[in-house]
Amino acid sequence: QVQLVESGGGLVQPGGSLRLSCASSVDIKSIYQLGWYRQGPGNVRRLVATIRNTGGTDYAKSAEGRFTITRDNAKNTVNLQMNSLKPESTAVYFCSAGVNYTSGMKNYWGQGTQVTVSS
């Protein structure tokens, strides 16, 4: 069982920056893939960025060049630095953890943190 707690959301003006953080209840070195997803009003949950335990990363096209995902093994956190934010970035941002068990991959989710980009 993995518990994830997000923090760092809030209200920011267009062009501004926010740093989201997600704390894991277990050693993240045991987690194959950590990620951030977002869900805007009336929309499905969509990938923002993921990072594997090898350090490999993937980004949604909308996030490339503006967002950076990192993992801090010492603090058991995964972070998302978001720069040059746009109003369309407004959403609830969810942290996810994918753990490989002998029975297969299982995904865990945090409760989400609201990000609002508005002037």
N, C-alpha and C positions, 0 to 999 in steps of 0.2 A: 504494500500500500504506500502510495506517494501522495503527500499533501503539498499543494502549491499555493503560495500567497503572493499576489501581485501588489505592487505599490508604485507610486510616482505619477499617477494620472492627474488630470486637472484641466483647467481652462488656460489656453494659450492663444496669443494672437497669430494670425497668419504670418508665416515667415519665422516664427519662433521655434524653440526647441524644448523637448521634454526627454527625460530619461526614465524609462520604466525598469523596474526590477522585480524579479520573481524568486522567492526563497523556497527551496525544496526542503522537505522534512528528512530526506535521505541523501546520502553521499551521491552527488551528481555524476561522479566517475562511473557509477553503476548504471547510469541512464544513457541509453544509446543516442537518443535524439531529444533535444529541447527546442521549443519553438514558441513563436508568438503568432496569434491569429487575431483577426478583428471582425466584429459584426456590427454593421451600421443599422440604423432603424429600417425595419422591413427587409433586411438583406440576410443572406446566408453567411455563415462564418467562413472567412477566407484567410488563406495563408498570408502572413507578412514576411516571416523569415524563420529559418530553422538552422540549428547548429548541431553537428554530430559530435560524438566523443572523440573523434579523430581530428576535430577542428574544422572539418568541411562545413561550408555554409551554402544556403540557398535563399534567394530573395524573390519576392513578387516583383514584377516589372515596375510597379508603382513605388516600390521601396528602394530600388537600386539607386545607389549614388547619394541617397539622403538618409537612409537608416543603416545602423550597424548593430548586429547582434554579437554579443560576447558571452562567454561563460567564465565564472570565477570559481574554480574548483576549491579554493581555500575557504570561500564563504558559502559554497553550495548555492550560488545564485546564477541566474541567466538574466542578462540585461539587454535592453533595446534603446539605443540612442537614436532619437528621432530629430532630424534637423529640417529646416525649410518646410515646416508643416503647412499643409493646405487645409481649407475647410472640408474638403472631401475625405480627409483623414479622420474626421470625427467618427468615433465608434467606441464600443466597449472592446478593450484589448484583453485577450485571454492568453495565459501561459499554458503550455502543454509539455508533457513529458512522455516519451515513448520508451518503455522498458521491455527488453527481450527476456521472456521466460521460456522454459523448455516447452511450454504449451503454446507459445506464440507471443506476438507483440501485443502489449496492452498500453492504451493511452490514458493518461490522467490529465485532468483540467483544473485550473484555478477558478475562482469565482469571478474574475474579471475586474478591470479598472477602467473607469470612464475617461476618455480623452475627448475634449471639446476644443475645436479650433475655430475661433470666432473673434471678430473685432467688436 
